Amino acid sequence: MKILSDFDGVFTTPEGEAASCASYLDELLGDRALLSALRAEVSAAPDRHGWMVSDSGRTVISAYADEDPYIYNNGVVAALYERGPAAVLARLRDSGFVKYSDLSIHCFEEGTRRYRAAHASHAEEAALARVAQWLSDGHEVVIVSNSSTDRIEAILRSAGFEPGQRGLRVRGNALKFRLGEEPAELPARASFGARPIALRRPSFWKILSEETPDAFIGDVLSLDLALPAAARRTDPRFAGLRLFLRRRGYTPAWALDACHDAAIDVVEALPDLR
């Protein structure tokens, strides 16, 4: 069996790292009142905020602010660039953060670096033990993450794994958030839990098409599961694909409702796959 899985939020507890990223933004911007107001705005309307990307010349939501704490941070930075004071934005752009994504990526990289420097790991022992069991059972495990391959492989090596051996591979920089024209056979968007989610994610689609897994595990519906759930209904290669959403404390109710409707299994811990 080939198992594809996201990494952060599936094998890790991400809240601490995400909080470190938020703290670094506070430090960098130096305006806690402004950030507090923006965070209140994002929290009050997560369906209008999140990971913002370009799609056919428009800026749209690729994943919603309430789907995980990293995306929430992205939503706050995007709101800053959309409605922040001109003087603050000019200072940020003069510092090299021309686009909102420049700042959000920088805060993620520096925030996670600081967190890992102060903590042995945020990977969950029970989750990594499940990976070891999958490998022992002869399954192939492919981690598909927007994070860098180097970052994930370093975390795995610190836990005693050797990516590239014994059936374990990492495909980082997966760009699951990037929207485009593929797969053209799917509609551009579909409703999940009463929210529209973009389905045409060419980089993610390329990975799915190359790997054709038996199971996929994620914790963010928009980034991880909406596309394979839609493909499962239309593409014979994915007719038997098993989909799992790992429920976390931050998982929104609308995503759980969507999983029920789309026949995505919601699990509290990683499943025993046979």
C-alpha positions, -999 to 999 in steps of 0.1 A, spaced: 0 0 0 12 35 -8 3 61 18 6 98 10 3 122 39 8 158 48 33 165 76 25 194 99 -6 187 118 -6 150 109 27 140 125 33 171 145 15 193 170 17 227 152 3 252 177 37 259 193 55 266 161 26 287 148 26 308 180 64 313 175 57 327 140 30 350 154 54 362 181 80 370 155 56 390 135 48 410 167 85 416 172 91 426 136 62 449 132 64 465 166 27 474 166 7 450 188 -24 471 188 -26 470 150 -20 432 150 -46 427 177 -72 445 156 -63 425 125 -64 392 144 -98 400 158 -110 408 123 -97 375 109 -111 355 138 -145 371 133 -147 362 96 -124 333 88 -144 326 56 -131 359 42 -95 355 52 -67 329 48 -40 319 24 -45 343 -4 -31 335 -39 -35 347 -74 -59 328 -97 -66 341 -132 -57 376 -122 -78 376 -91 -67 373 -55 -86 344 -39 -86 322 -9 -66 289 -13 -72 278 23 -93 293 51 -80 311 81 -97 287 106 -83 255 91 -49 256 109 -29 281 129 -3 286 102 -30 296 77 -45 319 104 -11 337 105 -11 340 68 -46 355 69 -34 381 94 -5 391 72 -27 393 42 -52 415 60 -23 437 70 -12 443 34 -48 448 23 -58 474 50 -28 483 70 -16 519 75 3 533 45 33 542 66 36 507 80 33 491 46 59 515 31 83 505 59 78 468 52 83 472 15 114 492 20 126 463 41 122 439 12 87 425 20 71 438 -12 42 413 -12 23 399 17 37 364 8 72 378 13 65 386 49 44 356 57 71 332 44 98 351 63 78 349 95 72 312 90 108 304 83 122 325 112 94 316 136 98 278 130 136 282 132 134 298 166 109 272 179 131 243 168 161 259 184 143 259 217 125 226 215 138 191 207 109 184 183 72 191 178 67 157 161 44 133 180 60 101 192 28 81 187 24 94 151 60 86 143 56 52 158 27 46 134 49 56 105 75 30 117 47 4 118 36 12 83 71 8 70 76 -24 90 44 -37 74 59 -31 40 39 0 31 54 29 12 51 63 29 54 95 9 52 128 28 37 156 6 41 190 23 42 227 14 72 229 38 107 224 25 121 189 20 151 198 40 131 209 70 110 177 71 139 154 65 158 170 93 129 164 117 125 128 106 163 121 109 162 135 145 135 109 152 156 80 138 142 78 103 163 80 71 142 94 42 149 77 9 153 43 26 129 16 36 100 30 16 100 65 31 102 96 8 95 133 12 81 156 -15 85 190 0 77 223 -16 45 207 -29 27 240 -36 -6 226 -27 -19 261 -23 -11 271 -58 -41 274 -82 -42 271 -119 -60 253 -148 -53 216 -139 -70 192 -136 -92 207 -163 -118 179 -160 -127 192 -125 -147 224 -119 -127 253 -107 -145 252 -73 -168 230 -54 -188 234 -22 -175 217 9 -193 224 42 -210 254 25 -177 270 16 -163 271 -19 -129 254 -22 -106 256 -53 -100 223 -69 -75 231 -97 -42 228 -80 -17 219 -108 14 212 -86 -6 190 -62 -24 173 -91 10 164 -107 21 147 -74 -12 128 -70 -11 117 -107 25 105 -103 20 87 -70 -15 73 -74 -17 65 -37 -40 40 -19 -46 64 10 -41 101 17 -40 117 52 -42 154 59 -54 179 85 -65 208 62 -94 201 40 -87 228 14 -51 220 9 -50 183 15 -83 165 8 -107 185 -14 -88 178 -47 -84 140 -41 -120 138 -29 -132 154 -61 -109 133 -83 -121 101 -66 -155 108 -81 -143 113 -117 -110 96 -122 -108 58 -122 -72 58 -109 -85 72 -76 -118 52 -73 -105 32 -44 -85 60 -27 -91 62 11 -91 97 25 -85 106 62 -87 140 79 -68 140 112 -90 160 135 -71 185 157 -83 210 182 -83 237 155 -103 217 130 -135 238 122 -170 223 124 -177 231 87 -147 209 76 -160 180 97 -195 184 81 -178 184 47 -159 153 55 -191 135 64 -207 145 31 -176 137 10 -170 102 26 -137 114 41 -129 95 74 -123 117 104 -97 102 127 -84 113 161 -51 94 156 -34 79 126 -52 49 113 -40 13 113 -39 8 76 -40 -27 61 
